[in-house]
Amino acid sequence: MSFSYHEKDADPRSHFTAAVMTVLGHIHIATLTTTPHTEKPDDTPSEEDKKGHHELIEKIVEKINSDSSTQEESTEEA
């Protein structure tokens, strides 16, 4: 904390107090000029969205399973 509006020969307590008051002033200004937090809207997926995602995942899993069984059959034939 090197800021002080006192003369160089002032006591250390005066320099420290001036520096702390400056920091507190900056904090106070920041709290006054900061916009308040707005609550985020609820973004929980609806039941319809959940059902659609579940169906999509089932299709992907079925495709992976059918691709892996096709690969196993071709490996057994070789």
Summary of the structure (lengths in Angstrom):
residues: 78
radius of gyration: 33.4
end to end distance: 78.1
largest distance: 94.9
contacts: 126
relative contact order: 0.06
helix: 68%
strand: 0%
